[in-house]
Protein backbone atom coordinates (compact mmCIF):
# COMPACT_ATOMS: atom_id res chain seq x y z
CA UNK A 1 0.00 0.00 0.00
CA UNK A 2 2.73 2.45 0.93
CA UNK A 3 5.90 1.49 -0.92
CA UNK A 4 8.66 4.10 -1.20
CA UNK A 5 7.51 5.42 -4.58
CA UNK A 6 3.85 5.78 -3.58
CA UNK A 7 4.01 7.54 -0.20
CA UNK A 8 2.78 10.79 -1.72
CA UNK A 9 -0.27 9.26 -3.42
CA UNK A 10 -1.19 7.19 -0.37
CA UNK A 11 -0.78 10.15 1.96
CA UNK A 12 -3.01 12.23 -0.30
CA UNK A 13 -5.71 9.53 -0.34
CA UNK A 14 -5.66 9.11 3.43
CA UNK A 15 -5.80 12.88 3.95
CA UNK A 16 -8.84 13.11 1.68
CA UNK A 17 -10.46 10.28 3.62
CA UNK A 18 -9.89 12.12 6.91
CA UNK A 19 -11.34 15.31 5.48
CA UNK A 20 -14.49 13.37 4.69
CA UNK A 21 -14.52 11.41 7.94
CA UNK A 22 -12.23 12.74 10.73
CA UNK A 23 -12.72 9.58 12.79
CA UNK A 24 -11.64 7.16 10.05
CA UNK A 25 -9.30 4.91 12.06
CA UNK A 26 -8.05 3.18 8.90
CA UNK A 27 -6.89 6.53 7.46
CA UNK A 28 -5.39 7.61 10.80
CA UNK A 29 -3.32 4.42 11.06
CA UNK A 30 -2.38 4.70 7.39
CA UNK A 31 -1.07 8.24 7.85
CA UNK A 32 0.73 7.19 11.02
CA UNK A 33 2.45 4.36 9.15
CA UNK A 34 3.52 6.67 6.33
CA UNK A 35 4.94 9.27 8.72
CA UNK A 36 6.76 6.55 10.66
CA UNK A 37 8.29 5.05 7.51
CA UNK A 38 9.42 8.53 6.52
CA UNK A 39 11.01 8.77 10.01
CA UNK A 40 8.67 11.59 10.98
CA UNK A 41 8.04 9.90 14.32
CA UNK A 42 6.49 12.79 16.24
CA UNK A 43 3.86 13.27 13.53
CA UNK A 44 3.25 9.53 13.44
CA UNK A 45 2.57 9.60 17.19
CA UNK A 46 -0.19 12.15 16.72
CA UNK A 47 -2.05 10.01 14.19
CA UNK A 48 -1.75 6.80 16.22
CA UNK A 49 -2.82 8.54 19.43
CA UNK A 50 -5.85 10.10 17.73
CA UNK A 51 -6.81 6.66 16.43
CA UNK A 52 -6.54 5.21 19.95
CA UNK A 53 -8.77 7.99 21.30
CA UNK A 54 -11.45 6.62 18.99
CA UNK A 55 -10.58 2.91 19.21
CA UNK A 56 -8.49 2.40 22.35
CA UNK A 57 -7.53 -1.21 21.58
CA UNK A 58 -6.72 -0.85 17.89
CA UNK A 59 -3.87 -3.33 17.42
CA UNK A 60 -2.40 -1.64 14.36
CA UNK A 61 -2.26 1.73 16.11
CA UNK A 62 -0.71 0.21 19.25
CA UNK A 63 2.01 -1.59 17.28
CA UNK A 64 2.73 1.56 15.25
CA UNK A 65 2.73 3.79 18.34
CA UNK A 66 5.36 1.57 19.93
CA UNK A 67 7.45 1.72 16.75
CA UNK A 68 7.21 5.51 16.73
CA UNK A 69 8.35 5.73 20.36
CA UNK A 70 11.27 3.45 19.47
CA UNK A 71 12.13 5.76 16.59
CA UNK A 72 12.26 8.63 19.05
CA UNK A 73 14.54 6.62 21.33
CA UNK A 74 11.88 6.28 24.04
CA UNK A 75 12.26 2.53 24.60
CA UNK A 76 10.40 2.40 27.93
CA UNK A 77 7.30 4.00 26.40
CA UNK A 78 7.57 1.71 23.39
CA UNK A 79 7.69 -1.35 25.64
CA UNK A 80 4.70 -0.14 27.64
CA UNK A 81 2.63 0.16 24.45
CA UNK A 82 3.82 -3.13 22.92
CA UNK A 83 3.17 -5.04 26.15
CA UNK A 84 -0.36 -3.62 26.28
CA UNK A 85 -0.80 -4.75 22.67
CA UNK A 86 0.35 -8.28 23.59
CA UNK A 87 -2.08 -8.38 26.52
CA UNK A 88 -4.82 -7.94 23.92
CA UNK A 89 -3.18 -9.97 21.14
CA UNK A 90 -1.01 -12.60 22.91
CA UNK A 91 -0.12 -14.49 19.71
CA UNK A 92 1.26 -11.55 17.74
CA UNK A 93 4.79 -12.86 17.15
CA UNK A 94 5.82 -9.69 15.29
CA UNK A 95 5.25 -7.57 18.38
CA UNK A 96 6.99 -10.23 20.50
CA UNK A 97 10.16 -9.57 18.50
CA UNK A 98 9.76 -5.83 19.09
CA UNK A 99 9.47 -6.41 22.82
CA UNK A 100 12.50 -8.70 22.75
CA UNK A 101 14.49 -6.09 20.86
CA UNK A 102 13.41 -3.40 23.33
CA UNK A 103 14.64 -5.39 26.31
CA UNK A 104 17.85 -6.25 24.43
CA UNK A 105 18.50 -2.54 23.94
CA UNK A 106 17.97 -2.00 27.66
CA UNK A 107 20.46 -4.76 28.46
CA UNK A 108 17.82 -7.02 30.02
CA UNK A 109 18.93 -10.11 28.10
CA UNK A 110 16.98 -12.62 30.18
CA UNK A 111 13.63 -10.97 29.42
CA UNK A 112 14.65 -10.35 25.80
CA UNK A 113 15.41 -14.05 25.34
CA UNK A 114 12.03 -14.93 26.83
CA UNK A 115 10.17 -12.90 24.21
CA UNK A 116 12.34 -13.98 21.29
CA UNK A 117 11.76 -17.60 22.35
CA UNK A 118 8.00 -17.01 22.58
CA UNK A 119 8.11 -15.64 19.05
CA UNK A 120 9.98 -18.69 17.76
CA UNK A 121 7.33 -20.99 19.24
CA UNK A 122 4.82 -19.17 17.03
CA UNK A 123 7.12 -18.85 14.00
CA UNK A 124 10.26 -21.04 14.27
CA UNK A 125 12.13 -19.37 11.41
CA UNK A 126 11.40 -15.73 12.27
CA UNK A 127 14.57 -13.90 11.18
CA UNK A 128 14.28 -11.05 13.69
CA UNK A 129 13.91 -13.37 16.66
CA UNK A 130 16.75 -15.62 15.48
CA UNK A 131 19.01 -12.62 14.92
CA UNK A 132 18.11 -11.10 18.28
CA UNK A 133 18.75 -14.35 20.14
CA UNK A 134 21.98 -14.92 18.24
CA UNK A 135 23.26 -11.46 19.14
CA UNK A 136 22.43 -11.95 22.82
CA UNK A 137 24.10 -15.36 22.98
CA UNK A 138 27.13 -13.86 21.25
CA UNK A 139 27.31 -11.05 23.85
CA UNK A 140 27.04 -13.70 26.57
CA UNK A 141 29.94 -15.62 24.96
CA UNK A 142 27.61 -18.57 24.39
CA UNK A 143 29.07 -19.31 20.97
CA UNK A 144 27.29 -22.64 20.43
CA UNK A 145 23.80 -21.21 20.95
CA UNK A 146 24.69 -18.12 18.90
CA UNK A 147 25.92 -20.26 16.01
CA UNK A 148 22.75 -22.35 16.14
CA UNK A 149 20.66 -19.19 15.63
CA UNK A 150 22.91 -17.77 12.91
CA UNK A 151 23.09 -21.10 11.05
CA UNK A 152 19.29 -21.34 11.01
CA UNK A 153 19.15 -17.85 9.53
CA UNK A 154 21.78 -18.72 6.93
CA UNK A 155 19.89 -21.87 5.89
CA UNK A 156 16.75 -19.78 5.55
CA UNK A 157 18.32 -17.21 3.24
CA UNK A 158 21.69 -16.59 1.63
CA UNK A 159 20.84 -12.91 1.88
CA UNK A 160 21.14 -13.02 5.67
CA UNK A 161 24.41 -11.10 5.48
CA UNK A 162 24.46 -10.08 9.13
CA UNK A 163 24.01 -13.70 10.23
CA UNK A 164 26.72 -14.83 7.82
CA UNK A 165 29.11 -12.22 9.17
CA UNK A 166 28.25 -13.02 12.79
CA UNK A 167 28.71 -16.75 12.27
CA UNK A 168 31.99 -16.14 10.43
CA UNK A 169 33.24 -14.01 13.32
CA UNK A 170 32.52 -16.80 15.81
CA UNK A 171 34.29 -19.42 13.67
CA UNK A 172 37.24 -17.03 13.24
CA UNK A 173 37.54 -16.46 16.98
CA UNK A 174 37.54 -20.23 17.45
CA UNK A 175 40.38 -20.62 14.96
CA UNK A 176 38.19 -22.37 12.38
CA UNK A 177 39.50 -20.14 9.64
CA UNK A 178 38.41 -22.16 6.61
CA UNK A 179 34.78 -22.26 7.79
CA UNK A 180 34.89 -18.55 8.57
CA UNK A 181 36.43 -17.77 5.16
CA UNK A 182 33.59 -19.57 3.36
CA UNK A 183 31.08 -17.34 5.10
CA UNK A 184 33.05 -14.16 4.50
CA UNK A 185 33.24 -15.11 0.82
CA UNK A 186 29.47 -15.48 0.69
CA UNK A 187 29.08 -12.03 2.21
CA UNK A 188 31.52 -10.55 -0.30
CA UNK A 189 29.76 -12.27 -3.19
CA UNK A 190 26.60 -10.41 -2.23
CA UNK A 191 28.38 -7.19 -1.25
CA UNK A 192 31.98 -6.86 -2.52
CA UNK A 193 32.32 -3.50 -0.74
CA UNK A 194 31.74 -4.91 2.74
CA UNK A 195 34.77 -3.73 4.71
CA UNK A 196 33.90 -5.88 7.75
CA UNK A 197 34.02 -9.05 5.66
CA UNK A 198 37.33 -8.02 4.08
CA UNK A 199 38.73 -7.37 7.55
CA UNK A 200 37.47 -10.73 8.79
CA UNK A 201 38.96 -12.46 5.77
CA UNK A 202 42.30 -10.73 6.39
CA UNK A 203 42.22 -11.85 10.01
CA UNK A 204 41.67 -15.43 8.86
CA UNK A 205 44.66 -15.22 6.49
CA UNK A 206 46.71 -13.90 9.42
CA UNK A 207 45.59 -16.83 11.55
CA UNK A 208 46.63 -19.17 8.74
CA UNK A 209 50.02 -17.35 8.58
CA UNK A 210 49.37 -16.26 4.99
CA UNK A 211 50.51 -12.72 5.67
CA UNK A 212 50.74 -11.52 2.06
CA UNK A 213 47.12 -12.49 1.43
CA UNK A 214 46.16 -10.83 4.71
CA UNK A 215 47.82 -7.60 3.56
CA UNK A 216 45.89 -7.72 0.29
CA UNK A 217 42.57 -8.25 2.10
CA UNK A 218 43.26 -5.40 4.55
CA UNK A 219 43.99 -3.10 1.62
CA UNK A 220 40.56 -3.98 0.23
CA UNK A 221 39.03 -3.26 3.65
CA UNK A 222 40.77 0.12 3.59
CA UNK A 223 39.45 0.80 0.11
CA UNK A 224 35.89 0.19 1.27
CA UNK A 225 35.95 2.22 4.47
CA UNK A 226 37.80 0.49 7.30
CA UNK A 227 39.53 2.92 9.65
CA UNK A 228 43.00 3.65 8.17
CA UNK A 229 44.77 3.73 11.53
CA UNK A 230 43.68 0.15 12.28
CA UNK A 231 44.37 -1.10 8.74
CA UNK A 232 47.90 0.28 8.56
CA UNK A 233 48.71 -1.12 12.02
CA UNK A 234 47.52 -4.59 10.97
CA UNK A 235 49.50 -4.37 7.73
CA UNK A 236 52.54 -3.26 9.69
CA UNK A 237 52.15 -6.30 11.96
CA UNK A 238 51.96 -8.57 8.90
CA UNK A 239 55.14 -7.13 7.40
CA UNK A 240 56.84 -7.51 10.77
CA UNK A 241 55.91 -11.20 10.70
CA UNK A 242 57.48 -11.35 7.25
CA UNK A 243 60.67 -9.71 8.63
CA UNK A 244 60.24 -6.79 6.24
CA UNK A 245 61.13 -4.09 8.75
CA UNK A 246 61.14 -1.27 6.20
CA UNK A 247 57.55 -1.87 5.06
CA UNK A 248 56.47 -2.60 8.63
CA UNK A 249 57.80 0.72 9.91
CA UNK A 250 56.36 2.60 6.94
CA UNK A 251 52.89 1.26 7.66
CA UNK A 252 53.12 1.89 11.40
CA UNK A 253 54.03 5.50 10.63
CA UNK A 254 51.06 5.71 8.26
CA UNK A 255 48.86 4.49 11.11
CA UNK A 256 50.24 7.09 13.53
CA UNK A 257 49.56 9.83 10.98
CA UNK A 258 45.89 9.15 11.78
CA UNK A 259 46.35 9.44 15.56
CA UNK A 260 47.72 7.67 18.59
CA UNK A 261 47.75 3.90 18.31
CA UNK A 262 49.23 1.68 21.02
CA UNK A 263 49.78 -1.24 18.67
CA UNK A 264 51.55 0.85 16.03
CA UNK A 265 53.93 2.17 18.68
CA UNK A 266 54.48 -1.38 19.96
CA UNK A 267 55.35 -2.45 16.44
CA UNK A 268 57.84 0.36 15.97
CA UNK A 269 59.43 -0.44 19.34
CA UNK A 270 59.84 -4.07 18.29
CA UNK A 271 61.48 -2.94 15.07
CA UNK A 272 63.99 -0.95 17.10
CA UNK A 273 64.62 -4.03 19.23
CA UNK A 274 65.24 -6.01 16.05
CA UNK A 275 67.77 -3.39 14.98
CA UNK A 276 69.42 -3.46 18.43
CA UNK A 277 68.45 0.18 18.98
CA UNK A 278 67.51 -0.52 22.58
CA UNK A 279 67.56 3.10 23.68
CA UNK A 280 64.92 4.15 21.15
CA UNK A 281 62.87 1.03 21.87
CA UNK A 282 62.97 1.72 25.60
CA UNK A 283 61.83 5.32 25.04
CA UNK A 284 58.73 4.06 23.21
CA UNK A 285 57.97 1.32 25.72
CA UNK A 286 58.35 3.80 28.61
CA UNK A 287 56.01 6.29 26.90
CA UNK A 288 53.48 3.50 26.36
CA UNK A 289 53.80 2.35 29.96
CA UNK A 290 52.92 5.86 31.12
CA UNK A 291 49.94 6.08 28.77
CA UNK A 292 48.77 2.51 29.36
CA UNK A 293 49.63 1.78 33.03
CA UNK A 294 47.32 -1.24 33.20
CA UNK A 295 48.66 -2.99 30.10
CA UNK A 296 50.74 -5.85 31.44
CA UNK A 297 52.08 -6.73 28.00
CA UNK A 298 53.85 -3.37 27.72
CA UNK A 299 55.33 -3.78 31.17
CA UNK A 300 56.62 -7.27 30.32
CA UNK A 301 58.18 -6.12 27.04
CA UNK A 302 59.88 -3.18 28.74
CA UNK A 303 61.18 -5.39 31.53
CA UNK A 304 62.45 -7.97 29.03
CA UNK A 305 64.26 -5.24 27.12
CA UNK A 306 65.86 -3.98 30.31
CA UNK A 307 67.09 -7.49 31.05
CA UNK A 308 68.92 -7.45 27.70
CA UNK A 309 70.51 -4.08 28.49
CA UNK A 310 70.83 -3.67 32.29
CA UNK A 311 71.90 -0.04 31.96
CA UNK A 312 68.37 0.77 30.83
CA UNK A 313 67.03 -0.12 34.25
CA UNK A 314 68.30 3.05 35.89
CA UNK A 315 67.80 5.28 32.86
CA UNK A 316 64.24 4.41 31.91
CA UNK A 317 62.57 2.39 34.66
CA UNK A 318 61.58 5.32 36.89
CA UNK A 319 58.08 4.15 37.55
CA UNK A 320 58.05 2.01 40.69
CA UNK A 321 55.44 -0.31 39.18
CA UNK A 322 57.82 -1.06 36.31
CA UNK A 323 60.97 -1.45 38.40
CA UNK A 324 62.65 -4.85 38.26
Order of alpha helices (4+ residues) and beta strands (2+ residues): alpha-alpha-alpha-alpha-alpha-alpha-alpha-alpha-alpha-alpha-alpha-alpha-alpha-alpha-alpha-alpha-alpha-alpha-alpha
